[in-house]
Amino acid sequence: EGAHPFTLIVTDPAGNASLPSDPYTITVDTTAPAAPAITSVFDDQGAVTGNIVAGSITDDAQPQISGTAEPGSTVIIYDNGQEIGRETVAADGTWTHLPVPALNNGSHTLTVEAMDAAGNVSDPSAPFGFELISGGAPTAPAITGVTDDVDNIVGNVMPGGLTNDARPDFHGTGAPGTTVNVYADGVLLGTSTVQANGQWTVPGSALLNDLPEGLTNITATTTNAAGNESAPTGLYPITVDITAPGASTANTLTDDVGTVIGTINSGDITDDSNPTYSGNAEPGATVIIYDNGVEIARVPADATGLWTYTPTVPLVDGAHSFTNAVTDPAGNTGPTSAATAFTVDTTLVVISITQVVDNVAPITGNLSDGGVSNDTTPTLHGQATPG
């Protein structure tokens, strides 16, 4: 190895030799340079930038690859074993490379070799692997439903709707594999993963906190593995109301059948098998009517709070106890009212005279039907329906 100068001397047939030619020097170099190194792979695209950590994910399809090698040598850059470029190493031993064309999505393993001027090639560098997911931010997700599972009103809460569930379930669609982030008025409420079918759910049990009472605007975004966050969904406004209404007041049960009509008080007997039950509750609420503790009807309270109920099917004869509870439009139910206990008796009253007794002399005793008596106050005997 080393420099070798070559010169020529020409000798003619007479034996005369020329002066030596100018030297022609070549250097023999059979020693390969030291293995180069990849010192950084830099991402300058998307929401997350900076040096890529080996084995992580990036969205930059043309990251800047940098390293060190023997000054003046040429580094050959390989991706998954295929050459993708060459760069000359600077005098300070550094080099950089920007992939052209851009890398494809998927897994990548970078290595480099250094080749000196003699054509000696070094051992490869240590590999540097990463996953590429390019294409920028994912498309915005959609919120398709909000599910209330708290009595008395359960099911989907439409945009602008009311709920008494401070931890409802949120459902929607998005790019499969992305992370969905649900926000309440811009504050993170919960996260989940979009499934392979494009559906996602953030259950109420997984929420970071309860929704506050009042109007809340729900939004959602998705974030891909490279850290790029989508644009938010449109607003999905819901109003949370977990305050129960007060009990109905002025509860009255009214009999309007027969000779005795008016208010039926607790403990009374009535011959009205369709008595009218009424009261005053929160306007727009629903009043649940119970008889002996069993729900028999629901009626609305009007804009002034008035409500009224008359059984469409006659009550059976016997003991009854009417109570009510008020449910507001969000599904909150107030306390149960005091009971009005009453008895329905629609049987006809049967009465008959079985005996008339004359108590004035001279003729006393039983009088026959159509008989004559000098007793202006005879004693009457008979039978009637008990009670």
C-alpha positions in Angstrom: 0.0 0.0 0.0 1.1 3.6 -0.5 2.3 5.8 -3.4 4.1 4.3 -6.4 5.7 6.7 -8.9 6.2 5.2 -12.4 8.9 6.6 -14.9 9.9 5.5 -18.4 13.4 5.5 -20.1 13.7 4.9 -23.8 16.8 3.1 -25.2 17.6 3.2 -29.0 19.3 0.3 -30.9 22.7 1.9 -30.4 22.2 1.7 -26.7 21.6 5.4 -26.0 19.1 5.9 -23.1 16.8 8.9 -22.8 16.3 10.9 -19.7 13.6 9.5 -17.4 10.1 10.6 -18.0 8.1 12.6 -15.6 6.9 10.3 -12.8 3.3 8.8 -13.0 2.3 8.2 -9.4 -0.4 5.8 -8.3 -1.4 5.1 -4.7 -2.4 1.6 -3.7 -5.2 1.6 -1.0 -6.8 -1.7 -0.1 -8.1 -0.7 3.3 -11.8 -0.1 3.6 -13.0 3.0 5.5 -14.5 2.6 9.0 -18.2 1.9 9.1 -20.2 5.2 8.9 -23.1 6.1 11.2 -26.6 7.5 11.0 -26.8 10.1 13.7 -30.3 11.5 13.0 -33.4 11.3 10.9 -35.3 14.6 11.1 -39.1 15.0 10.5 -40.2 18.6 9.6 -43.8 17.8 8.5 -47.1 17.7 10.3 -48.0 18.5 13.9 -45.1 16.5 15.4 -41.6 17.5 14.2 -38.1 16.8 15.3 -35.7 13.9 15.4 -37.4 10.6 14.8 -36.8 8.0 17.5 -35.7 4.7 16.0 -38.6 2.4 15.9 -41.2 5.1 16.0 -43.7 6.6 13.5 -43.4 9.6 11.3 -45.5 11.4 8.7 -42.5 12.9 6.8 -41.9 11.0 3.5 -38.7 12.9 3.0 -37.0 13.1 6.3 -33.5 14.5 6.4 -31.0 11.7 7.0 -27.7 12.8 8.6 -24.5 11.0 9.8 -20.8 10.7 9.9 -18.2 8.9 7.8 -14.6 9.1 6.5 -14.0 12.7 5.1 -14.0 12.7 1.3 -15.6 9.3 1.0 -19.0 8.7 -0.5 -21.8 7.3 1.6 -24.3 5.0 -0.1 -27.7 5.2 1.5 -30.0 2.1 1.5 -33.6 1.7 2.5 -34.8 -1.9 3.1 -31.6 -3.1 1.4 -32.1 -1.0 -1.8 -29.8 1.9 -2.7 -31.7 5.3 -2.6 -28.9 7.8 -2.9 -25.2 8.8 -2.5 -23.6 11.8 -0.8 -20.1 13.1 -0.5 -18.8 13.3 3.0 -17.6 16.8 4.0 -14.1 17.6 5.3 -15.5 17.6 8.9 -16.8 14.0 8.4 -20.5 14.9 8.2 -23.1 14.2 5.5 -26.9 14.7 4.9 -29.3 13.2 2.5 -32.9 14.1 1.5 -34.7 11.1 -0.2 -35.8 11.8 -3.7 -38.3 10.5 -4.7 -40.3 10.5 -1.4 -40.5 7.2 0.6 -43.6 5.1 0.4 -45.8 4.5 3.4 -44.8 1.5 5.5 -41.8 0.1 7.4 -38.4 1.4 6.6 -34.9 0.3 7.7 -32.0 2.7 6.7 -28.4 1.7 6.5 -25.3 3.4 4.9 -22.0 2.3 3.7 -18.9 4.5 3.0 -16.8 4.0 -0.2 -13.4 5.7 -0.4 -11.7 7.0 -3.6 -10.1 3.6 -4.2 -13.5 1.9 -4.3 -13.1 0.2 -0.9 -16.5 -0.2 0.8 -17.0 -0.2 4.5 -19.2 -2.4 6.6 -22.7 -1.1 6.8 -23.8 1.2 9.6 -26.2 0.1 12.4 -29.7 0.0 11.0 -32.2 2.8 11.7 -35.9 1.7 11.5 -39.2 3.6 11.5 -42.8 3.5 10.2 -44.0 6.0 7.7 -47.6 7.2 7.6 -47.8 10.1 5.3 -50.7 11.9 3.8 -51.1 14.6 6.5 -53.9 14.8 9.1 -56.8 12.3 9.0 -60.2 13.5 7.9 -62.5 14.9 10.5 -64.6 12.3 12.3 -68.3 12.5 12.9 -70.5 12.3 16.0 -73.5 10.1 15.1 -75.2 9.8 18.5 -75.2 10.4 22.2 -76.9 7.7 24.3 -78.6 8.4 27.6 -79.1 5.3 29.8 -80.5 7.0 32.9 -84.2 6.7 33.7 -86.8 7.8 32.9 -86.1 8.9 29.4 -83.4 6.8 27.7 -82.0 6.5 24.2 -80.4 8.8 21.7 -80.1 12.5 22.6 -80.5 14.5 19.4 -78.4 17.7 18.8 -80.0 20.4 20.9 -81.7 17.8 23.1 -82.1 17.4 26.9 -80.6 14.6 29.0 -80.4 13.8 32.7 -77.3 11.6 32.1 -74.1 13.4 33.0 -72.1 10.5 31.6 -73.7 9.5 28.3 -72.1 7.3 25.7 -70.7 9.0 22.6 -70.7 7.3 19.2 -69.4 8.2 15.7 -67.3 7.4 12.7 -63.7 8.1 11.7 -60.6 6.8 10.0 -59.9 3.2 11.2 -57.0 2.9 13.6 -56.9 6.6 14.6 -57.5 7.8 18.1 -60.7 9.8 18.7 -60.7 12.6 21.2 -64.1 13.9 22.5 -64.3 17.4 23.9 -66.8 19.2 26.0 -66.6 23.0 25.3 -63.0 22.4 24.2 -61.9 20.4 27.3 -60.9 16.8 26.7 -63.7 14.5 27.9 -62.5 11.0 26.8 -60.7 9.0 24.1 -61.1 5.8 22.2 -59.9 4.0 19.1 -61.7 3.9 15.7 -62.4 0.3 14.9 -61.6 -1.4 11.6 -65.3 -0.8 10.5 -64.8 3.0 11.0 -67.0 3.1 14.1 -66.0 4.4 17.5 -67.6 4.7 21.0 -66.5 6.6 24.1 -68.5 5.1 26.9 -69.8 7.2 29.7 -67.9 5.0 32.2 -64.6 6.1 30.5 -65.2 9.9 30.6 -62.7 11.9 32.5 -65.4 13.8 34.4 -69.2 14.5 34.5 -70.8 16.9 32.1 -71.9 20.1 33.9 -75.5 21.1 34.1 -76.6 23.4 31.3 -75.7 23.7 27.6 -72.5 21.8 26.5 -71.1 21.8 23.0 -69.5 18.4 22.2 -66.9 18.1 19.4 -64.4 15.4 18.4 -61.1 15.0 16.5 -59.0 12.1 15.5 -55.2 11.7 15.7 -53.2 9.3 13.6 -50.2 7.3 14.7 -47.9 10.0 13.4 -49.5 12.5 15.9 -51.4 14.5 13.3 -54.8 15.7 14.6 -57.8 16.2 12.3 -60.1 19.2 12.1 -62.9 19.0 14.7 -66.4 17.9 14.0 -69.2 20.4 14.0 -70.8 21.3 17.3 -73.2 18.7 18.9 -75.0 20.7 21.5 -76.8 19.0 24.4 -78.2 20.3 27.6 -77.7 18.4 30.9 -80.4 18.7 33.5 -80.0 16.5 36.6 -82.2 18.5 38.9 -85.5 16.8 39.7 -88.8 18.8 39.6 -90.8 19.5 42.7 -93.9 17.4 43.6 -97.3 18.2 42.1 -99.4 20.5 44.2 -103.2 21.0 44.7 -103.8 17.4 43.9 -107.6 16.8 43.8 -109.8 13.8 43.1 -113.3 14.6 42.0 -116.6 12.6 41.8 -119.1 13.9 39.2 -121.5 10.9 39.2 -124.7 10.4 41.2 -126.3 12.4 43.8 -123.2 13.0 45.9 -120.6 14.8 43.9 -117.5 16.9 44.6 -114.0 16.3 46.1 -113.1 12.7 47.1 -111.0 12.9 50.2 -108.7 10.2 51.5 -110.9 7.5 53.2 -114.1 8.4 51.2 -116.3 6.0 49.3 -117.4 7.0 45.8 -119.8 5.6 43.2 -117.7 7.3 40.4 -115.5 4.6 38.7 -114.0 7.3 36.5 -113.1 10.1 39.0 -111.0 13.0 37.7 -107.5 13.4 39.2 -105.9 16.8 38.7 -103.1 19.1 40.1 -100.4 21.6 39.2 -96.8 20.7 38.2 -93.8 22.0 36.4 -95.0 23.4 33.0 -94.1 21.0 30.2 -93.5 18.1 32.6 -95.1 14.6 32.5 -97.1 13.5 35.4 -97.0 9.7 36.1 -100.2 8.4 37.8 -100.2 5.4 40.1 -103.0 3.4 41.6 -102.0 1.2 44.6 -98.3 1.8 43.5 -98.8 0.6 39.9 -98.4 3.1 37.1 -101.7 3.5 35.2 -101.1 6.5 33.0 -98.9 9.5 32.1 -100.4 12.9 31.3 -98.7 16.2 30.3 -98.7 19.4 32.3 -99.7 22.4 30.2 -97.9 25.7 29.8 -99.4 26.8 33.1 -98.6 23.6 34.9 -102.1 22.3 35.0 -102.7 18.6 34.4 -105.8 16.3 34.6 -106.5 12.6 34.3 -109.7 10.7 34.0 -109.5 6.9 33.7 -110.5 5.6 30.3 -111.2 2.2 31.7 -113.5 2.3 34.8 -111.9 1.5 38.1 -113.0 -1.8 39.6 -115.0 -1.7 42.8 -112.8 -1.9 45.9 -109.9 0.0 47.5 -107.8 2.4 45.5 -104.9 4.7 46.3 -104.0 7.4 43.8 -100.5 9.0 43.9 -98.4 10.8 41.3 -94.8 11.8 40.4 -93.6 14.5 38.1 -91.0 13.8 35.4 -89.3 16.8 33.6 -88.4 16.7 29.9 -84.8 15.6 30.7 -86.2 12.5 32.5 -85.7 13.6 36.2 -88.5 12.4 38.4 -89.5 14.3 41.6 -90.9 12.9 44.8 -94.1 10.9 44.9 -97.2 12.8 46.1 -99.2 12.0 49.2 -101.8 9.3 48.6 -105.5 9.8 48.2 -107.0 6.5 49.4 -110.6 5.8 48.5 -113.1 3.0 47.8 -115.1 2.7 44.6 -118.6 1.2 45.2 -120.9 1.2 42.2 -123.4 -1.5 43.5 -127.1 -0.4 43.5 -128.7 0.3 46.9 -131.6 -2.2 47.6 -134.3 -1.4 50.1 -137.7 -2.9 51.1 -140.4 -2.5 53.8 -141.2 -5.8 55.5 -143.5 -4.8 58.3 -145.7 -1.8 59.5 -146.9 -1.9 63.1 -149.9 0.0 64.5 -149.2 1.0 68.1 -152.5 3.0 68.9 -155.5 1.2 70.6 -158.0 -0.1 70.2 -156.6 -2.1 67.2 -152.9 -2.7 67.3 -150.4 -4.9 65.5 -149.2 -5.5 62.1 -150.9 -3.7 59.3 -151.5 -5.4 56.0 -150.6 -3.7 52.7 -153.5 -1.4 51.9 -154.9 -1.6 55.5 -156.4 1.2 57.6 -154.9 2.6 60.9 -155.6 5.3 63.5 -151.8 5.4 64.2 -150.3 8.5 62.6 -146.7 7.3 63.4 -146.7 3.6 62.8 -143.4 1.7 63.2 -141.8 0.6 60.0 -139.5 -2.4 59.6 -137.5 -3.3 56.5 -134.2 -4.4 54.8 -131.6 -2.5 52.8 -128.1 -2.8 51.4 -125.7 -3.0 54.3 -123.8 0.2 55.1 
